[in-house]
Amino acid sequence: MNEADAIDMVTAAIWTILIASTPALLAAMSIGIFIALFQALTQVQEMILTFFSVNSSICRRADLCVHTIGL
């Protein structure tokens, strides 16, 4: 194995990780932006609202996408 092969393997691994994590990241970002906007508009500053909603959306998205990862 030479340096080019190692670079190709690392590049492929990084792309695989990015593709596998995209659904959870998009769900967390969209819910996070919605909650931040809601908190700014209503001036409700409850941390449990942010924590619970983002974590539950990530878990639900992971449940839906398990078959694409191959588990």
C-alpha positions in Angstrom: 0.0 0.0 0.0 1.5 3.3 -1.0 0.6 6.9 -0.1 -2.0 7.3 -2.9 -3.9 4.2 -1.8 -4.0 5.4 1.8 -5.3 8.8 0.7 -8.0 7.2 -1.4 -9.1 5.0 1.5 -9.3 8.0 3.9 -11.2 10.1 1.4 -13.7 7.3 0.8 -14.1 6.8 4.6 -14.8 10.5 5.1 -17.4 10.6 2.3 -19.1 7.6 3.7 -19.3 9.2 7.1 -20.6 12.4 5.6 -23.3 10.7 3.6 -24.4 8.4 6.5 -24.6 11.4 8.9 -26.4 13.8 6.6 -30.0 12.8 7.5 -29.4 13.3 11.2 -27.6 16.5 10.8 -30.3 18.0 8.5 -33.0 17.0 11.0 -31.1 18.5 13.9 -30.3 21.7 12.1 -33.9 22.3 10.8 -35.4 21.6 14.2 -32.8 23.7 15.9 -33.4 26.7 13.7 -37.2 26.3 14.2 -36.8 26.2 18.0 -34.4 29.1 18.0 -36.9 31.2 15.9 -39.7 30.1 18.2 -37.8 31.1 21.3 -36.8 34.4 19.8 -40.3 35.3 18.8 -42.0 34.3 22.0 -39.1 35.0 24.4 -39.4 31.6 26.0 -35.9 30.6 27.1 -36.4 27.0 28.2 -33.4 24.8 27.6 -35.4 21.6 27.9 -37.4 22.6 24.9 -34.2 22.8 22.7 -32.6 19.7 24.2 -35.6 17.4 24.0 -36.8 18.4 20.6 -33.5 18.2 18.8 -32.5 14.9 20.5 -35.9 13.3 19.7 -35.8 14.4 16.1 -32.3 12.9 15.7 -33.5 9.6 17.2 -36.5 9.5 15.0 -34.5 10.3 11.9 -31.9 7.6 12.8 -34.8 5.1 13.2 -36.1 5.9 9.7 -32.6 5.8 8.1 -31.3 2.6 9.7 -32.0 0.6 6.5 -29.9 2.9 4.4 -26.9 2.4 6.7 -27.3 -1.3 6.6 -27.9 -2.2 10.2 
